[in-house]
Amino acid sequence: MPHSYPALSAEQKKELSDIALQIVAPGKGILAADESVGSMAKRLSQIGVENTEENRRLYRQVLFSADDRVKKCIGGVIFFHETLYQKDDNGVPFVRTIQDKGIVVGIKVDKGVVPLAGTDGETTTQGLDGLSERCAQYKKDGADFAKWRCVLKISERTPSALAILENANVLARYASICQQNGIVPIVEPEILPDGDHDLKRCQYVTEKVLAAVYKALNDHHVYLEGTLLKPNMVTPGHACPIKYSPEEVAMATVTALRRTVPPAVPGVTFLSGGQSEEEASLNLNAINRCPLPRPWALTFSYGRALQASALNAWRGQRDNAEAATEEFIKRAEVNGLAAQGKYEGSGEDGGAAAQSLYIANHAY
Amino acid sequence: MAHQFPALTAEQKKELSEIAQRIVANGKGILAADESVGTMGNRLQRINVENTEENRRQFREILFSVDNSISQSIGGVILFHETLYQKDSQGKLFRNILKEKGIVVGIKLDQGTAPLAGTNKETTIQGLDGLSQRCAQYKKDGVDFGKWRAVLRIDKQCPSPLAIQENANALARYASICQQNGLVPIVEPEVIPDGDHDLEHCQYVTEKVLATVYKALNDHHVYLEGTLLKPNMVTAGHACTKKYTPQQVAMATVTALHRTVPAAVPGICFLSGGMSEEDATLNLNAINLCPLPKPWKLSFSYGRALQASALAAWGGKAANKKATQEAFVKRAMVNCQAAQGKYIPMGSSSAASTQSLFTANYTY
């Protein structure tokens, strides 16, 4: 084996590691506000609002004008490109408002999925071309972390070995390029919840995918201490007839992570997928109460699960802005508690009663 | 991906996981007494004792007949095939003596190295043929764990990708077969210290090797909670002119492990390689004091570093039995302390005096 050629200097590593730790400091998680123009179209049409640049700006303003209460529960915000250069009504750039709250600014850098020929509808993700130059510019413009989403799905024959390998590889290339530019890469290998598979199947697939991701990151000389992972929780498929408790979801999720995610990774920030706001909080809470040793922070990087109520309260009306912001702050605080296992649920008996529902992990 | 076909039932997993945890509980470690006939020849020659079966039996008898309190520091003993079927002078089987002391009995399973053609004198390991049947028989004969030593070396073009992949694959096959037969596999991918490379290079190689090992274990559906790892510590090559402190060895070692070894692995039991008894203990202690996340037990699986003084004290004479046993018990006890970060070397004021020498891990 040839001598190693260090990818990063000691100073570069320290900067990356400090940023990552800042984002997942105890009780903090990420607001994923990086919906593309197309995704925002869906969200806004659901509340009868036209998908214009101004409306998207007004909506993000609702979120970003949250007061200092969010400082203790939001460690990072992921922006879409357009939003990174938008300002509030007073002409203050959104980036500055967020940074002034001590929150780290992040940027979505992938360019969406493309098909993998010869597979059963599987995809990889594009966006590597010119990525280094884009990252350098984003870093100048205030971004300290990035996000790249890969997508896998469970069916009879998927995810295939090719899909797993290819997506793991592009994630590793993206991560390597980010780090070269002082940007912490959030690595997101999402396994969709579509399908009727059970919890065990999702756990099995998640373990295979994550093992491949971490092998690829190692092969590409990525500095794990300066990364974050954004995985799906281990859940049954949407169409699965069996219902599982948050404790079962938690045990399956933490077991899968313990078998694949090296302790050097400072934090795991779960995506919420199709979960409701409350479900996403309850599951995160159960994960943080799981009796298995967990060497990484386990927190949130939620889009819909932080914004659904806020969006609904806003409905495009300036008069509703304050009430909508309150809805967002409420979910942020609840998830901040859940990230510490301190959420008592909306009125139900959380604590000790739930603890006993954990099934020993050798059953997983 | 095809549906998963579970390799182990919940009961099998529980049994394996309990054995593994028992071996490394409370600072306990492993006595590697599995020297082959040839290797014992080397040891005995140095104390001018003839390498006969009886002499080998006598030495092992002295070690195994120490006071029962040995089970507070020794959780497992690895035996060579011959020794598994030997008895003490009263006709009692060694393996029963050990079990009655509450020590788990293990067996060396590999059958030595074989060359890899087309490489710079690299090797793989043999022993897979009929391994399942051998494991089943050993299990009946009272054995609960196995050991298999793969060897990699650092040199020009070494370890090559082929050597790393092939040894990782053989380790994973061995581990899978062990678990099918109720044996906990100790996975030993030793990167030998021969050479003049520095600490950083050993760390780089160790990380590459371990990442490949854990990918292979995942590919082969090995249940990590029912395994143990036996790696080299990260050290400079024997011929390296630069000297490093135990704290530097510890930081490099734990950094490498926490980038590659999943938290699900219950214990890491270091080999001592060519280290002196005292260095092996000092390094293990520093490792346990290292301020990085360490979700696995960090203990010992020492051969020479537990037996060198005992062998010297014995000299082949029955009259030296007491001195031999004292020497062995002493090393067992200090290593158990070291496995808890509680070893205070003779002449030093306190544990605190060693703590401050850690360099921040971002330089690794």
HADDOCK unambig.tbl for C-alpha pairs under 7 A between the chains (distance, minus, plus):
assign (segid A and resid 1 and name CA) (segid B and resid 156 and name CA) 6.79 0.50 0.50
assign (segid A and resid 1 and name CA) (segid B and resid 157 and name CA) 4.24 0.50 0.50
assign (segid A and resid 1 and name CA) (segid B and resid 158 and name CA) 4.56 0.50 0.50
assign (segid A and resid 1 and name CA) (segid B and resid 159 and name CA) 5.24 0.50 0.50
assign (segid A and resid 1 and name CA) (segid B and resid 160 and name CA) 5.32 0.50 0.50
assign (segid A and resid 2 and name CA) (segid B and resid 157 and name CA) 5.86 0.50 0.50
assign (segid A and resid 3 and name CA) (segid B and resid 201 and name CA) 6.92 0.50 0.50
assign (segid A and resid 4 and name CA) (segid B and resid 201 and name CA) 7.00 0.50 0.50
assign (segid A and resid 4 and name CA) (segid B and resid 204 and name CA) 6.79 0.50 0.50
assign (segid A and resid 10 and name CA) (segid B and resid 362 and name CA) 5.93 0.50 0.50
assign (segid A and resid 10 and name CA) (segid B and resid 363 and name CA) 4.97 0.50 0.50
assign (segid A and resid 13 and name CA) (segid B and resid 362 and name CA) 6.08 0.50 0.50
assign (segid A and resid 14 and name CA) (segid B and resid 362 and name CA) 5.73 0.50 0.50
assign (segid A and resid 156 and name CA) (segid B and resid 1 and name CA) 6.87 0.50 0.50
assign (segid A and resid 156 and name CA) (segid B and resid 2 and name CA) 6.42 0.50 0.50
assign (segid A and resid 157 and name CA) (segid B and resid 1 and name CA) 4.57 0.50 0.50
assign (segid A and resid 157 and name CA) (segid B and resid 2 and name CA) 5.60 0.50 0.50
assign (segid A and resid 158 and name CA) (segid B and resid 1 and name CA) 4.58 0.50 0.50
assign (segid A and resid 159 and name CA) (segid B and resid 1 and name CA) 5.21 0.50 0.50
assign (segid A and resid 160 and name CA) (segid B and resid 1 and name CA) 5.04 0.50 0.50
assign (segid A and resid 211 and name CA) (segid B and resid 215 and name CA) 6.18 0.50 0.50
assign (segid A and resid 211 and name CA) (segid B and resid 218 and name CA) 6.87 0.50 0.50
assign (segid A and resid 215 and name CA) (segid B and resid 211 and name CA) 6.22 0.50 0.50
assign (segid A and resid 215 and name CA) (segid B and resid 215 and name CA) 6.43 0.50 0.50
assign (segid A and resid 218 and name CA) (segid B and resid 211 and name CA) 6.87 0.50 0.50
assign (segid A and resid 224 and name CA) (segid B and resid 259 and name CA) 6.78 0.50 0.50
assign (segid A and resid 258 and name CA) (segid B and resid 262 and name CA) 5.78 0.50 0.50
assign (segid A and resid 258 and name CA) (segid B and resid 263 and name CA) 4.94 0.50 0.50
assign (segid A and resid 258 and name CA) (segid B and resid 264 and name CA) 4.90 0.50 0.50
assign (segid A and resid 259 and name CA) (segid B and resid 224 and name CA) 6.74 0.50 0.50
assign (segid A and resid 259 and name CA) (segid B and resid 262 and name CA) 5.26 0.50 0.50
assign (segid A and resid 259 and name CA) (segid B and resid 263 and name CA) 6.45 0.50 0.50
assign (segid A and resid 259 and name CA) (segid B and resid 264 and name CA) 5.05 0.50 0.50
assign (segid A and resid 260 and name CA) (segid B and resid 262 and name CA) 5.50 0.50 0.50
assign (segid A and resid 261 and name CA) (segid B and resid 262 and name CA) 5.88 0.50 0.50
assign (segid A and resid 262 and name CA) (segid B and resid 258 and name CA) 5.87 0.50 0.50
assign (segid A and resid 262 and name CA) (segid B and resid 259 and name CA) 5.32 0.50 0.50
assign (segid A and resid 262 and name CA) (segid B and resid 260 and name CA) 5.44 0.50 0.50
assign (segid A and resid 262 and name CA) (segid B and resid 261 and name CA) 5.79 0.50 0.50
assign (segid A and resid 262 and name CA) (segid B and resid 262 and name CA) 4.83 0.50 0.50
assign (segid A and resid 262 and name CA) (segid B and resid 263 and name CA) 6.76 0.50 0.50
assign (segid A and resid 263 and name CA) (segid B and resid 258 and name CA) 5.08 0.50 0.50
assign (segid A and resid 263 and name CA) (segid B and resid 259 and name CA) 6.46 0.50 0.50
assign (segid A and resid 263 and name CA) (segid B and resid 262 and name CA) 6.69 0.50 0.50
assign (segid A and resid 263 and name CA) (segid B and resid 263 and name CA) 6.48 0.50 0.50
assign (segid A and resid 263 and name CA) (segid B and resid 293 and name CA) 6.74 0.50 0.50
assign (segid A and resid 264 and name CA) (segid B and resid 258 and name CA) 5.08 0.50 0.50
assign (segid A and resid 264 and name CA) (segid B and resid 259 and name CA) 5.01 0.50 0.50
assign (segid A and resid 293 and name CA) (segid B and resid 295 and name CA) 6.95 0.50 0.50
assign (segid A and resid 295 and name CA) (segid B and resid 293 and name CA) 6.49 0.50 0.50
assign (segid A and resid 295 and name CA) (segid B and resid 295 and name CA) 6.31 0.50 0.50
assign (segid A and resid 362 and name CA) (segid B and resid 10 and name CA) 5.70 0.50 0.50
assign (segid A and resid 362 and name CA) (segid B and resid 13 and name CA) 5.72 0.50 0.50
assign (segid A and resid 362 and name CA) (segid B and resid 14 and name CA) 5.70 0.50 0.50
assign (segid A and resid 363 and name CA) (segid B and resid 10 and name CA) 4.95 0.50 0.50
